[in-house]
Amino acid sequence: MTSGVQKEIHIREAESGSSDTSTPRIKPSPKSERIPVSFEYTPSDDGTDENLLILLHGLGDTHIPFAKLGKQLKLPQTATLAIRAPEKIPYLYEEAYQWYESFDPLGELLPHPNPTPAIQLLEKIVLYLTTECQWPLQRIHWFGFAQGGSVIVEFALWWWKEKQVLALKKALVPSSVTDATSPTPSFGSIVTIA
């Protein structure tokens, strides 16, 4: 016996850029010789790497607890990459790292530190991940704590400005005006905790 209720199913096309069939479902693991700092990469538990969550630790920490956090999250279709900051904090005996120089020679916090070295490092890593590891930019998500979070925000702003400049330069060339009107590629998301 049927109730006479009809269900209507609507199918819509995927938005451009939201489903890229040219990228593999399982991405190549990053190689240590291509990322100039220590890191820990964990592919998705379900065998489908659609998203990449990059985790950056805070001042005085390492990537190890953040790699553990990434594994414990067990996000579906999401690989994780926990990256250690490049600079060891001077005068400390323990493993403690910083994304950029944060202290003066007397051990006082710098009032206006320069995040440029961290931005340059993240640029190298993102270019490697989007080319050789085949991660679409809009599928890269960021999670940062304290100094790692501020580095992500600084990097994302720098990245966006750089891509805007490139788009404007393309607009000046008549044959690529249509390319310049397309949206600037951006990251999937950014979460910072301070």
Secondary structure by P-SEA (a helix, b strand, c coil): ccccbbbbbbbbccccccccccccccccccccccccccccccccccccccbbbbbbbcccccaaaaaaaaaaaccccbbbbbbbbcccccccccbbbbccccccccccccccccaaaaaaaaaaaaaaaacccccccccbbbbbcaaaaaaaaaaaaaaaaaaaaaaaaaaacccccccccccccccccccccc
